[in-house]
Amino acid sequence: MSEARILIVEDEAPIRRFLRIAIESAGFTLLEADRGRLGIERAATEAPDLVILDLGLPDMDGKAVISAIREWSDLPILVLSVRDAETEKIAALDAGADDYVTKPFATGELLARLRALLRSRKPAVAAKSTISLPPLRIDLAAHTVEIDGREVKLTRKEFEVLALLARHAGRLVTHKQLLTTVWGPAHLADTHYLRIAIAHLREKLHDDAANPRIILTEPGVGYRMIAAN
């Protein structure tokens, strides 16, 4: 357990520095992210054993980060936040957090909770980094997409939209969920971003909107990845 990798998702540099000293002195390896989307990316690509997450991030709410990670991983998430309202704690835990510590916090208690979460983690469970939905193959860690064995170049946003749909293959993903996860809560009204991304995806994946084999439009509601038969 002393070699565990801890990912801190926290936008305040002084808190990250303090946590680095405390966590590294306890024998753990530290990874850092100062934005929610970067935290999601590092959780997918760098295989941390635990995430310490602030809720008040500049690009997206921490609860959206929890929900995004929970779509593909069960790695322990410990929320470390100044928000002390019971409703905030309940919402974070309902979103998938494993524990909640409020700021200011005692270093000893934080490390004890961290060690308890690491002990309770199921070692046999690993994040699924590749999604195969013929004719698509999506590598979440490498951020690559292949269709019929041919690599397709996507922008970061296009990849994030496609990956989110693929994680929910066969199920409806709403405009709200796509916009919140990919662009952030401040862009809930920017549905044109999503329409443009979907149009580009269909063009690059040769997916005819009138007769789709990959992305199905649910008019006025969202989109659905067509699951392979």
DODO-219558 format. One line per field, with one value per residue: residue in one letter; x, z, y of N, C-alpha, C in turn. Coordinates in steps of 0.2 Angstrom, whole numbers. Last residue first. Example, Ala and Ser with C-alpha at 12.3 -4.5 7.8 and 13.67 -1.06 7.14 Angstrom:
// DODO-219558
res = s a
n.X = 64 66
n.Z = 35 39
n.Y = -11 -28
ca.X = 68 62
ca.Z = 36 39
ca.Y = -5 -22
c.X = 64 66
c.Z = 39 39
c.Y = 0 -16
END
This chain:
// DODO-219558
res = n a a i m r y g v g p e t l i i r p n a a d d h l k e r l h a i a i r l y h t d a l h a p g w v t t l l q k h t v l r g a h r a l l a l v e f e k r t l k v e r g d i e v t h a a l d i r l p p l s i t s k a a v a p k r s r l l a r l r a l l e g t a f p k t v y d d a g a d l a a i k e t e a d r v s l v l i p l d s w e r i a s i v a k g d m d p l g l d l i v l d p a e t a a r e i g l r g r d a e l l t f g a s e i a i r l f r r i p a e d e v i l i r a e s m
n.X = -124 -118 -128 -127 -128 -139 -143 -157 -169 -173 -173 -160 -149 -136 -122 -120 -127 -141 -148 -146 -133 -121 -105 -91 -83 -83 -97 -100 -92 -97 -110 -106 -101 -113 -121 -113 -114 -127 -130 -127 -133 -123 -110 -107 -103 -94 -91 -93 -103 -113 -116 -121 -132 -140 -143 -142 -141 -149 -139 -131 -117 -110 -97 -101 -103 -90 -83 -88 -85 -71 -68 -72 -63 -51 -54 -48 -44 -45 -37 -46 -54 -67 -60 -53 -46 -37 -32 -26 -37 -47 -49 -62 -67 -82 -92 -90 -84 -74 -64 -52 -50 -58 -49 -50 -50 -42 -42 -54 -50 -48 -36 -39 -47 -38 -29 -38 -40 -27 -25 -35 -30 -18 -22 -38 -44 -56 -64 -70 -71 -79 -79 -82 -94 -106 -116 -119 -108 -113 -125 -121 -113 -123 -132 -124 -110 -97 -85 -72 -66 -62 -68 -60 -63 -56 -62 -70 -74 -83 -91 -85 -79 -91 -95 -84 -86 -98 -93 -85 -90 -77 -67 -63 -70 -75 -72 -57 -52 -41 -41 -31 -22 -21 -18 -17 -28 -39 -35 -32 -45 -50 -41 -45 -58 -55 -38 -26 -18 -5 1 13 15 18 24 21 27 17 7 12 17 5 -3 4 2 -12 -14 -7 -15 -31 -38 -36 -35 -22 -20 -8 -2 6 16 10 4
n.Z = -162 -153 -150 -155 -143 -144 -138 -134 -136 -149 -155 -154 -166 -165 -172 -181 -192 -198 -210 -209 -205 -208 -205 -206 -196 -200 -200 -187 -180 -185 -179 -166 -165 -168 -157 -147 -149 -148 -135 -123 -111 -103 -99 -86 -84 -98 -109 -105 -95 -99 -112 -109 -100 -109 -119 -113 -120 -119 -123 -131 -122 -113 -118 -130 -126 -121 -133 -141 -133 -133 -147 -149 -140 -147 -164 -172 -185 -184 -191 -196 -192 -192 -184 -169 -159 -144 -131 -123 -114 -122 -138 -147 -162 -172 -179 -163 -150 -137 -127 -115 -101 -86 -71 -62 -48 -39 -27 -21 -6 7 8 3 14 24 19 20 33 38 31 38 51 50 46 47 38 35 23 26 17 12 2 -11 -23 -31 -30 -16 -11 -16 -9 4 5 1 12 23 20 18 6 5 3 -4 -7 -13 -22 -28 -44 -53 -70 -79 -73 -63 -69 -70 -57 -52 -60 -55 -43 -45 -60 -70 -70 -57 -43 -29 -24 -25 -22 -23 -29 -30 -39 -56 -71 -81 -89 -81 -72 -82 -86 -74 -73 -83 -80 -68 -64 -60 -54 -50 -40 -29 -19 -1 11 19 12 2 9 14 2 -5 2 0 -14 -14 -8 -16 -29 -31 -38 -38 -37 -35 -34 -29 -29 -17 -9 3 0
n.Y = -29 -15 -1 16 28 42 58 69 77 81 65 55 49 37 32 20 19 29 36 49 51 39 40 41 47 60 63 61 70 82 81 82 95 102 99 104 118 120 121 129 128 123 127 127 113 107 99 86 86 94 89 76 79 87 78 61 46 30 15 9 13 22 23 29 42 45 45 55 66 65 67 80 86 84 78 63 52 35 20 5 -5 0 13 19 31 36 38 29 26 22 17 10 4 0 -7 -15 -9 -10 1 0 1 -2 -3 -18 -28 -34 -27 -17 -7 -6 0 13 18 18 28 39 40 43 55 63 63 70 82 89 103 116 104 88 73 58 43 39 45 44 53 51 59 71 73 73 84 94 93 97 108 111 114 112 95 81 64 51 36 21 15 10 16 22 31 37 48 56 57 65 77 81 85 96 106 113 122 125 116 112 99 89 73 60 44 29 24 29 27 36 38 41 51 60 64 69 80 88 91 99 105 101 87 75 61 54 39 38 40 51 61 62 68 80 87 87 95 107 109 110 122 131 129 124 114 97 81 69 52 42 25 15 10 6 -6
ca.X = -128 -117 -124 -130 -123 -138 -140 -150 -167 -174 -174 -166 -152 -144 -125 -116 -125 -135 -148 -153 -138 -126 -111 -95 -85 -77 -93 -103 -91 -91 -110 -110 -97 -107 -123 -114 -107 -124 -132 -123 -137 -129 -112 -108 -110 -94 -90 -88 -97 -110 -114 -115 -126 -137 -139 -145 -137 -149 -143 -137 -119 -117 -98 -98 -109 -96 -81 -89 -92 -74 -66 -76 -70 -52 -52 -53 -42 -48 -38 -43 -47 -65 -66 -52 -52 -37 -37 -22 -31 -48 -44 -60 -63 -78 -85 -89 -91 -75 -71 -53 -47 -58 -53 -46 -54 -43 -37 -54 -51 -54 -36 -34 -50 -43 -26 -34 -46 -30 -21 -35 -37 -18 -18 -32 -44 -49 -58 -71 -68 -80 -78 -82 -88 -101 -113 -124 -108 -106 -125 -125 -110 -117 -134 -126 -118 -99 -92 -74 -70 -59 -69 -61 -63 -59 -56 -73 -69 -79 -94 -89 -75 -88 -99 -86 -80 -98 -98 -82 -91 -83 -70 -65 -66 -75 -78 -60 -55 -43 -42 -36 -25 -20 -19 -11 -22 -40 -38 -26 -40 -53 -42 -38 -57 -59 -44 -29 -22 -9 -1 7 17 14 26 18 30 24 6 10 22 11 -5 3 9 -8 -17 -5 -9 -27 -36 -37 -38 -26 -21 -13 -2 0 18 15 0
ca.Z = -161 -158 -148 -157 -147 -142 -143 -134 -130 -143 -156 -150 -163 -166 -167 -175 -189 -194 -209 -211 -200 -212 -202 -212 -195 -200 -206 -192 -179 -187 -186 -168 -163 -172 -164 -147 -148 -155 -138 -129 -116 -104 -106 -89 -82 -91 -110 -110 -94 -93 -112 -114 -98 -103 -121 -114 -116 -121 -118 -131 -128 -112 -112 -130 -129 -117 -128 -143 -134 -127 -143 -152 -139 -140 -159 -169 -181 -186 -186 -198 -192 -197 -187 -175 -161 -151 -134 -128 -112 -118 -133 -144 -156 -168 -181 -170 -152 -143 -128 -122 -105 -93 -76 -65 -52 -45 -31 -23 -14 5 10 -1 7 25 20 14 29 40 29 31 49 52 41 51 40 36 25 25 22 12 8 -6 -19 -31 -36 -21 -10 -18 -17 2 6 -3 6 23 20 23 7 10 1 1 -8 -7 -23 -22 -40 -46 -64 -81 -79 -61 -67 -76 -61 -49 -61 -62 -43 -44 -53 -69 -76 -61 -48 -32 -28 -23 -26 -19 -31 -26 -34 -49 -66 -77 -92 -86 -69 -78 -91 -77 -68 -83 -86 -68 -68 -57 -59 -49 -46 -30 -25 -7 7 21 18 0 6 19 8 -8 2 7 -11 -18 -5 -9 -28 -27 -42 -34 -42 -32 -39 -27 -33 -20 -16 3 0
ca.Y = -35 -20 -6 9 24 35 54 67 74 85 72 55 55 38 37 21 13 28 28 47 53 43 38 39 40 56 64 57 63 81 82 76 89 103 98 97 114 120 114 129 131 119 127 133 115 110 106 87 81 95 96 77 75 90 84 67 50 37 19 6 10 21 20 22 38 45 40 48 65 65 60 74 86 81 83 67 58 41 25 12 -6 -5 11 15 28 34 43 32 28 28 16 16 2 5 -7 -15 -9 -12 -1 -1 6 -4 1 -13 -24 -38 -27 -23 -7 -9 -7 9 17 14 21 37 38 37 50 62 60 63 78 86 96 113 109 95 76 65 47 34 46 39 53 48 52 69 73 67 78 93 91 90 107 107 113 117 101 85 72 54 44 25 17 10 14 16 27 31 42 54 54 59 73 79 79 90 104 109 121 131 116 118 100 95 78 65 51 33 19 30 22 35 36 36 45 57 61 63 75 85 87 93 105 107 90 81 64 59 43 37 35 44 59 59 62 75 85 84 88 105 108 104 115 130 127 129 120 103 85 75 58 46 32 18 12 12 0
c.X = -124 -121 -124 -126 -127 -133 -139 -148 -160 -172 -176 -168 -159 -146 -132 -120 -121 -134 -141 -153 -145 -132 -116 -101 -89 -78 -87 -100 -94 -89 -103 -109 -100 -102 -117 -117 -108 -117 -129 -124 -133 -133 -118 -111 -112 -101 -90 -86 -91 -103 -110 -112 -120 -131 -136 -140 -139 -144 -143 -142 -126 -120 -105 -99 -107 -102 -87 -88 -93 -82 -70 -74 -74 -59 -53 -50 -47 -46 -41 -43 -43 -57 -64 -59 -50 -44 -36 -26 -26 -42 -45 -55 -60 -73 -80 -94 -91 -82 -71 -61 -49 -56 -52 -51 -50 -47 -38 -48 -50 -55 -43 -35 -45 -47 -32 -32 -43 -36 -24 -31 -37 -24 -18 -28 -38 -50 -61 -65 -69 -76 -78 -81 -88 -95 -108 -121 -113 -106 -118 -125 -114 -114 -128 -128 -119 -106 -94 -81 -71 -62 -66 -62 -65 -58 -59 -67 -73 -74 -90 -92 -79 -83 -96 -90 -81 -91 -99 -87 -88 -84 -76 -68 -68 -70 -78 -67 -58 -45 -44 -36 -31 -24 -18 -12 -16 -33 -38 -29 -34 -48 -45 -38 -50 -57 -48 -35 -26 -13 -5 7 11 17 23 20 27 27 12 9 19 16 1 2 8 -1 -13 -8 -6 -20 -31 -34 -40 -28 -25 -14 -8 1 12 17 4
c.Z = -160 -157 -153 -155 -149 -146 -140 -140 -129 -136 -150 -150 -160 -163 -170 -170 -183 -192 -205 -210 -202 -206 -204 -209 -201 -199 -206 -198 -185 -186 -189 -176 -166 -171 -169 -154 -150 -155 -145 -133 -123 -109 -108 -96 -85 -90 -103 -110 -99 -92 -105 -113 -102 -100 -114 -116 -118 -116 -121 -127 -127 -118 -110 -124 -129 -120 -123 -138 -136 -128 -137 -149 -142 -138 -152 -164 -178 -182 -189 -193 -194 -198 -193 -178 -168 -153 -142 -132 -117 -115 -128 -138 -153 -163 -178 -174 -160 -145 -136 -122 -112 -98 -83 -70 -55 -50 -38 -28 -16 -2 8 2 3 18 21 14 22 36 32 29 42 50 43 47 44 39 30 27 21 18 7 1 -13 -27 -37 -28 -15 -17 -19 -6 3 -2 1 16 19 24 12 11 7 -1 -2 -8 -16 -24 -34 -42 -58 -76 -81 -67 -66 -75 -67 -54 -58 -64 -50 -44 -51 -62 -76 -67 -53 -37 -32 -27 -23 -23 -25 -29 -30 -45 -59 -71 -87 -88 -74 -75 -87 -82 -70 -78 -86 -74 -68 -60 -56 -55 -45 -37 -27 -13 0 16 21 6 4 15 12 -2 -1 7 -4 -15 -8 -6 -21 -26 -38 -37 -38 -37 -35 -31 -31 -23 -20 -4 0
c.Y = -41 -26 -11 4 18 31 47 63 73 83 75 63 53 44 38 26 14 21 27 39 50 45 42 36 37 49 60 57 59 73 80 76 83 97 97 95 107 117 114 122 131 122 123 133 122 112 110 95 84 92 97 84 76 86 87 73 57 41 26 10 7 17 18 19 31 41 40 43 57 63 60 68 81 81 80 72 62 46 32 17 0 -6 6 13 25 31 42 38 32 30 23 14 8 1 -2 -11 -9 -13 -4 -3 6 2 -2 -9 -18 -33 -30 -24 -15 -9 -10 1 12 12 16 30 36 35 43 56 58 59 71 81 94 106 114 99 84 68 54 37 41 40 47 48 48 61 70 67 72 86 90 88 99 106 109 117 106 92 76 62 47 33 22 12 14 14 22 27 36 48 51 54 66 75 77 84 97 107 116 129 122 119 107 96 83 71 55 40 23 25 23 31 35 34 39 51 58 60 68 79 84 88 99 109 96 83 70 61 48 41 34 39 52 57 58 69 80 82 84 97 105 103 109 123 126 126 125 109 91 80 63 52 35 24 14 14 6
END
